[in-house]
Amino acid sequence: MPVGLMMMALGAYRFGLQAGAYDELTRSAGYRWEKVNRIGRAPALQYAGPDSETLSLQGVIYPAFKGGLRQVELMRAQAGKGRALMMTDGLGFVWDRWVIEQVEEKKTYLMSDGAPRKIEFSLSLKSYGADRGGATSLLGALF
């Protein structure tokens, strides 16, 4: 897939106008606060660091238009490898490593042989985290 048409790369899989274009990206970042009990007064909260970020990609594939029927199967193959995958977006930003937690698909407008004319997909990702000290996200690398 030409680089200019790529929205995101996750491992060997490429999202873009030619295959698996997502139309919605939701990113969530959590932060851990641990309760510390104190004698004679209310507990305090202590910041324990960032939690794993999550990312959800949702999109629609029209197999007759671009990419064919096996695109979600390729996403599952990436997930089934059980490895953290490097993610880079089409603007050239490196998002570090992510794992695929869940792949969902919904096939509709079925033809007489059962082939869908429309495939909706959802991919749930979680940031893998750094193996050594340092930034684990794009934002962490900027500050």
N, C-alpha and C positions, 0 to 999 in steps of 0.2 A: 504494500500500500504506500503510495507516495506520501512523504512526510507532511506535506501541506494539507492532506486530507485526513490525517490522524488526529483524533480528539484526545486519546489516551492510550498508553501501552501498559499492559499489566503482564509481566513475564513475556511470553511469546505471543500473547493474544493482543490484537490491535482493535480498538474501538474507533469507528469513523464512518464516513459516509458510504464507504464501500462494504462495510460489514459491521453489524452490531452497534449502530449509532445510538447512544443514549440521549434522552431528551430531558432527563432530570437527574441532578446530582445533589445529594443531601450529605452534609458533613457535620458530625457531632464530636465535640471535645468535652471530656469530663475532667474534673479535678478532685483529688482525694483529700478529704479533711477527716482526721482521726480524732475521736473524742478522748480527752485526757481528764480523768477524774481528779478532783481536788478535794481536800478535806475542808469541811465547813463552808463550802461555796459551790456554786454551780460548775459543772464541767466546762473546760475550755476546749477549743478546737485548735488543732495543730495541722498546718498544711503539710501533707505528705508527698506532694508532687502531682504531676499530671497522670491521668488515667489513660487507657488506650483510646485512641480516636476511632470512630466508626465512620464508614462511608457507605452510602447506598446509591447504586446506579440503576435507573429504570429507563427502559426504552422499548421501541417497537421495531420489529424486523418484518419486512415484506419480502419473503423469499423469492418471489418471481421477479422482483425489481432489482435487488442487489444481494449478493452473498450466499444465497441458497439456504437449505434447510438445516445445516449442521452447525450453525454458529453457537447455539446454546450448548450443544454437545461439546464443542471445543472449550467453552468456558468451564464446563464440568470436568473436562480432562485436565485443565490447569489446576482446578481445585483438588482433584484426586491425587495429584502428585505430592500433596502434603508438605509443600515448601512455601516459605515466604517469598513473594515475588516483588521484584523491583517495579515501581510504577513511575512513569514519566508522562506529563501531559503534552498536548500539542504545542504549547508555548515554550517548551523546553525545560520547564521546572521539574526537578526530581523530587518525588514525594516519599522517598525512601521505600522500605519494604512493607508489604501488606499481605495478609492471608485472606483467602476466600472462605467465609463462614457458611454461606448459603447461596444457592442458585435456584431461582424459581422461574417457571415459564408457563404461559397460558397460550394455547393454540386455539384459534377461532377461524370462522369462515372456511370450514373444511370442504375439500373437493370430494368427489365420489370415491377416490382411492384413499382418502383419509389425510392427504397432505393439506396442511394449513395454508391459507393465503395471508394470514397475519399471525405473528408470534410476538407476544409481549413478554419481556423478561425483567427480572430484578436480581441484582447481585449485591450481596451484603459482604462488606470487607471490614477488617479490623487491622489497625496498625500493629506491626510486629514488635516494634520497639528496638532500641539500640542494644547490641550485645556488649558494648563498652560504653563508658560515659560519653555524653555529648547529646546534641540535639537529635530528636527522633521525628521531627516533622518539618515541613516547609517553613512554618511560622517560627519554629524554634531556631531554625538556621538564620533567620533574618534579624533576630534581636540578640 
